[in-house]
Amino acid sequence: MELQEILSTKISEADVRIIARKALKDKGLLDTVFNLVFHPDEKINNRASWILGHICDLDLSVMKNRDRKILGLLKSEEGLKGGRTRNILRIYNTRTVPESCSSDVLDTCYRFLKDPSYAIAIRAFSITVIYNISKPYPELLEELKLVLNDLLKHDEAPAIINRGYHTLEKIEKMNRKKS
């Protein structure tokens, strides 16, 4: 059975982990997973991006030379609030966004964060991606701090509150070290 066919049916977390481990050993399968992230069927691209996330949990280097293409999806996901966006952002919670993509990703993640119609996981992962991009730039950290302080006054989602406060603590810790 082809991977696309498998992904069109319901798969379990165990299936995802098995496919991820196999893809690390089989470049053809890895390429297929990556290409299916771009499949027009939302069910298939969600599941392929889920597998890609697990592959990256095992070896982040598989994204080398693939970042620009995968991050381009975030920009094109305007209005889409699904699993593929969440899975891509999850990858970049631990992987550094390349400098060449950071400006676009930063803008996109701020859009996700500020729009309560996006899934809570997308918004929470966006906080971490924004923080990771902003770390080397004190002025960007200050902007994030302002946005989070404002957001935390109005947002009631526990994941946003938790991630927001933890990020504010990290920013304050960084500021104390510089003093």
N, C-alpha and C positions, 0 to 999 in steps of 0.2 A: 504494500500500500504506500502511495506517495505521501510525502509530508503534507502537502496541501490538502489532500483528502482526509488525513488524520486530523488536521486542524479545523476542518469543517464539521467535525463531530465534537462532542464534549470530551475534554481531556482533564485529567487530574493533576494535582501538584506532583505526584510521583512520576507521571508520564513526562511532565515538563522537565523534571530533574534528569530523567533517563536520556531524553533527547538532548538536553544541554551537554551532558557528559559525552555522549556520542559525537556531537557536533565539534567538540574540542579536538577530537581525534580524527575527524573526517572533514577536510576543507570544503568538499563539495556540499556536504550537509550544512556546514556553517554558512556558506554562501547562499544556500537555499533558504535557511532561516532568515538571514539578513534581507534577502529579496522579498520574502513573504511579508516582512514588516510594511512593505509598500503596496501590498495587494489591495485592490479596491474594496473587497469584502471586509467589513469591519470586524466580523467574527474571526476571520483568518488573521488579519493584521494585529488584532489584540492578542491573540494566542501566540503568534510569532514573536511579538515584542515581549511577551511574558517569558518566553523561552530565551530570547536574547538577554533579558535581564538576569536570568539564572546563569547563562553562559558568562556574563560579565562578573557575576559574583565569584565565579571560579577563576576567571582570568580576564582582567580588564584590558589587557593588551590586544584582545581581538578587535577592539574598536579603532585601533590605529589605522589611519587612512580611511576610516568610515565615519568619523565624527561629523564632518561637514554635511554629508548626505542625510544622516539620521537627525541631526539638529535642524536641518532645513524643514523637516516635517513639523517641528514645533511652530514655526512661523506660518506654515500653511494650515495649521490646525485651528485657525480662527473659527470660532463658533462650534468646534468639535470639543466635546468634553469627556471623551471616552478613555478606555483602558490603554490605548496605544500612547497617548500623551502621558498618562500616569507612569507607564512602564519606562518610557524614555527619560522622564524626569528622575525616576528612581535610580537609573543608571548613573546619571550625572550628580547624584547626591554623594557619590564616592569617587567619581572620575572627574578630573579637571576638564572644564570646558576650554577648548583651544582658544588662544588669544584672538585668532581670526574670526571666531564666531561669537565671542563673548558679548559684544555690544548688542547684537540682535537677540541673543538668548536672554540677556539682562532685561531688555525692553519687553520681550514676550513673557518672561516670568513675572515681571511687575504687572502686566496686563492680567495674567491668570490670578495673581494674588489679590488684586484689587476688585476683581469681579466675583461676587458671591454666587453667581450662577455656575461657576466651575466646581467640579467635585472637590470635596475637602482635601482628599489626598493630593490632587494636583496642586492646590493652593499651598498645602503644607510642604510638599517637596520643592515648590518654587521658592519658599523662604530659604531653604538650605542652598539651593543653586545660586540664588542672588547673593547670599552671604559668602559662599565660596568664591564667586567671581569678584566680590567687593573687597575681600580681605586685604589685598595689597594697596587699596586706595582709601585713605581715611575719609575723604569727602563722600565716597559712595557708601561707606559704612554709616556715616551720619544721615544720609538720605534714607537708608534702610531703617535706621533707628526711628526716624520721624514717621515713616510709613507704618512700622510695626506698632509704635505707641498709639497712633491714631486708630489702626485696625483693631487693636486689643480693647479699645473703648467700646467697640460696637459688635465685634464678632463673638458669638457664643459657642462656636464649635470647639470642643475640647482639643482636637488635634492642632488647630490653629493657635489656640491659646498656649498650649504646651510648647509647641515648636517656636512660637513667637517669643515667649518669655526666656526659653533656653538660648535663643539666638541673641536676645538683648543682653543676657548675662555674659555670653561670649564676647560681645562687642565691648561691654564694660571692662571685662578682664583684660582685653587687648589694650584698651585705653589706659588702664592702671599700669600695665607693664611699660608703656611708652613714657609715663610720667616720672 
